[in-house]
């Protein structure tokens, strides 16, 4: 990518897209194509076709998606499947039609089978049954990976796929029902602290193991891979470190400064028992994360206080 290359970031206002935008700005890139969903609905084939024909981007970061936690994924199953397929189909196909030099498709670690061996290697894709609660979203993301590979094989497109682990950071989603586990906990512990509640209830047993990566670290990895990776298949992006949900809750409790108790509601689902990415492939390409979990949670909590708390 040259500094004056036309770069389209799909989903530039979301957590991941905004992190990529910040990274590219910091590196001196200036020629961005940015559109809000009200301006171009990526689910609409005609709108996307007209947008690409008019703007002719050189490079595309496909970070736009309909996302949410366990409850949202399990409740809006049709929406998660349909909308994500539409977004991917429209952006990837029109990138091909308009001669985009390189596209990066961002997926999710939920693409892997529920009970796949740990840590999750890239070649475990499609080797077993998916986690039922987020199967529609996972199927959409798997389709995106295969679509990039198919356009590479049939048309010679330089379309690559990366699979981030669980993300958190600036501009995260703190919706009471539709957020992921880490931002949901930040909100819950903050509100319990503000309301002097004696107990915070966390879904499940607290035993599942999860990996988390600060979104700005993901942006660093995406920028690095956009310049150093040109192969079919996918690349995991993660820290390679895991933490139990219980220990995560204790860490967030500490950062927020909540002094009450934690109760685990074992009648609620845990989701996948363990989900750790194998980041050997990424490490061999020469990249490693830098933001430690507690430091990242502090940054995310500061961002939450600025953007979501009335003063």
SVG drawing of the C-alpha trace seen along z (x, -y; Angstrom):
<svg xmlns="http://www.w3.org/2000/svg" viewBox="-34 -16 43 49">
<polyline fill="none" stroke="black" stroke-width="0.4" points="0.0,0.0 1.3,-3.4 0.6,-6.4 -1.8,-7.9 -3.6,-4.6 -7.4,-4.7 -8.3,-2.6 -11.9,-1.6 -12.5,-0.5 -15.9,1.1 -17.1,0.7 -14.8,-2.2 -17.0,-3.3 -16.9,0.1 -14.3,1.2 -12.2,3.1 -12.6,0.8 -11.9,-2.4 -8.7,-0.7 -7.6,0.0 -8.4,-3.6 -6.3,-5.0 -3.4,-2.7 -3.4,-3.7 -3.6,-7.4 -0.7,-7.0 1.3,-5.4 0.7,-8.4 -2.1,-7.2 -4.5,-9.9 -6.7,-8.8 -9.6,-7.0 -13.0,-6.1 -15.4,-6.1 -19.1,-5.7 -21.6,-5.3 -24.3,-2.6 -26.9,-5.4 -24.9,-6.4 -24.2,-3.0 -26.1,0.0 -23.7,2.9 -26.6,5.3 -28.0,3.7 -26.5,5.1 -27.4,2.1 -26.0,-0.5 -22.7,1.4 -22.3,1.8 -22.9,-1.9 -20.5,-2.8 -17.6,-0.7 -18.1,-1.8 -18.0,-5.4 -15.1,-5.3 -12.8,-2.5 -10.8,-1.7 -7.3,-0.2 -7.4,1.7 -10.3,2.9 -10.5,3.8 -13.8,5.7 -14.5,5.1 -18.2,4.5 -20.5,7.1 -23.6,7.7 -22.1,8.8 -23.2,9.6 -22.8,11.9 -24.4,15.3 -27.9,13.8 -27.9,11.8 -26.5,14.6 -29.0,17.1 -32.0,14.7 -31.5,13.1 -30.3,16.2 -31.8,15.4 -30.5,11.8 -27.0,12.8 -26.9,15.3 -28.6,13.2 -27.1,9.8 -23.5,11.0 -23.8,13.0 -25.2,10.0 -22.4,7.7 -19.7,10.2 -21.1,11.1 -21.6,7.5 -18.2,6.2 -16.1,9.1 -17.8,9.5 -17.7,5.7 -14.0,5.7 -13.4,8.2 -15.5,6.4 -13.7,3.1 -10.1,4.4 -9.3,4.0 -5.6,4.8 -6.0,6.5 -8.9,7.2 -8.7,8.3 -11.7,10.2 -12.0,10.2 -13.8,13.2 -14.1,14.6 -12.7,17.4 -16.3,18.8 -15.7,20.4 -14.0,23.4 -15.8,26.5 -17.1,26.3 -15.0,29.2 -11.9,28.8 -8.5,29.6 -6.9,26.7 -5.2,24.4 -7.2,23.8 -5.1,24.3 -6.2,22.8 -6.6,26.3 -9.2,27.3 -11.8,25.3 -14.7,27.5 -13.6,30.6 -16.6,30.7 -19.9,29.3 -20.1,25.6 -21.2,24.1 -25.0,24.0 -25.6,20.6 -23.6,18.7 -23.8,21.2 -25.5,18.8 -22.8,16.1 -20.0,18.7 -21.5,20.1 -21.5,16.7 -17.9,16.1 -16.8,19.5 -18.6,18.6 -16.5,15.3 -13.3,17.2 -14.2,19.7 -15.4,16.8 -12.0,15.1 -10.3,18.3 -12.7,19.0 -12.2,15.5 -8.4,16.0 -8.6,19.4 -10.9,18.5 -10.0,14.9 -6.6,14.4 -7.8,11.9 -5.5,11.1 -8.1,11.6 -6.9,12.7 -8.7,13.8 -7.8,13.2 -9.5,14.6 -9.3,12.5 -9.8,13.9 -12.2,12.2 -11.7,8.4 -12.1,5.5 -11.1,1.9 -12.0,-1.6 -15.5,-2.0 -16.7,1.4 -20.4,2.3 -21.7,2.0 -25.4,2.8 -27.0,4.5 -28.3,7.5 -26.2,7.6 -22.6,7.1 -19.7,9.6 -18.6,10.9 -15.7,8.5 -17.6,5.2 -20.7,6.6 -18.8,7.2 -17.3,3.7 -20.8,2.3 -22.2,4.6 -19.5,4.0 -19.6,0.3 -23.3,0.1 -23.1,2.3 -20.4,-0.1 -22.5,-3.2 -25.7,-1.6 -23.9,-0.1 -25.2,3.4 -24.0,6.2 -23.6,8.8 -22.9,9.0 -24.2,12.1 -22.2,13.7 -23.7,16.3 -22.4,19.8 -19.8,21.6 -16.9,19.2 -14.7,22.1 -14.6,21.5 -11.3,20.3 -11.1,17.4 -8.5,15.4 -8.7,11.6 -6.9,9.2 -6.9,5.4 -8.4,4.0 -5.4,1.7 -3.2,4.7 -5.4,6.4 -5.1,3.3 -1.3,3.6 -1.5,7.2 -3.9,6.4 -1.6,3.6 1.4,6.0 -0.4,8.8 -1.7,6.5 1.9,6.0 3.4,9.4 0.7,12.1 -0.6,13.1 -1.8,16.6 -5.0,18.6 -6.6,19.9 -6.7,17.9 -4.5,16.5 -5.4,16.5 -4.8,13.3 -4.6,13.5 -2.4,13.2 -2.0,17.0 -2.9,16.5 -6.1,17.5 -8.0,16.6 -11.0,18.2 -14.2,16.2 -14.0,16.2 -10.5,14.7 -11.6,12.2 -14.5,11.1 -12.1,10.7 -9.7,8.6 -12.5,6.4 -13.9,6.0 -10.4,4.8 -10.1,2.3 -13.6,0.9 -13.1,0.7 -16.2,2.7 -16.1,4.1 -19.1,6.4 -19.4,10.1 -19.6,12.2 -22.3,14.9 -22.2,17.4 -25.6,18.4 -24.9,22.0 -28.3,22.4 -27.1,20.2 -25.0,21.6 -21.2,21.4 -20.8,21.6 -17.6,23.3 -15.6,24.7 -12.3,23.4 -11.3,21.2 -7.6,20.4 -6.1,19.5 -2.9,21.1 -0.9,18.1 2.1,20.0 1.4,19.0 1.2,15.4 4.3,15.5 6.2,17.2 5.2,14.2 6.9,12.0 4.1,10.4 3.2,10.6 0.7,8.7 1.9,6.0 -1.0,4.8 -1.3,6.9 -4.9,7.7 -5.1,5.6 -3.6,2.6 -6.1,3.0 -9.1,3.3 -8.0,0.1 -7.9,-1.7 -11.3,-0.2 -12.9,-1.2 -11.6,-4.8 -13.2,-4.9 -16.4,-3.5 -16.5,-6.2 -16.0,-8.9 -18.6,-7.7 -21.2,-5.9 -21.5,-7.4 -23.4,-10.6 -21.6,-13.2"/>
</svg>
